[in-house]
Amino acid sequence: MTPETRKRILIAVTILVAIALCLIFPRVLAFASLAARELRYFWWLILIAVVGIYLSFFAGRKKK
């Protein structure tokens, strides 16, 4: 399995988990909708998500 394939699988699984959470827990969908409408108030959530994604991919990786 190539790194590119692994990356695509990870992205697909992440999207599927987000969709599943919205379907299983309607309040998650309501919160996501509110966050999308009131983006100016929830910019910090985006910042936390970006930092989390960055750390999950690049933390602890050896420099080449």
Buried (B, 14 or more C-beta within 10 A) or exposed (E): EEEEEEEEEEEEEEEEEEEEEBEEEEEBBEBBEEBEEEEEEBEEEEEEEEEEEEEEEEEEEEEE
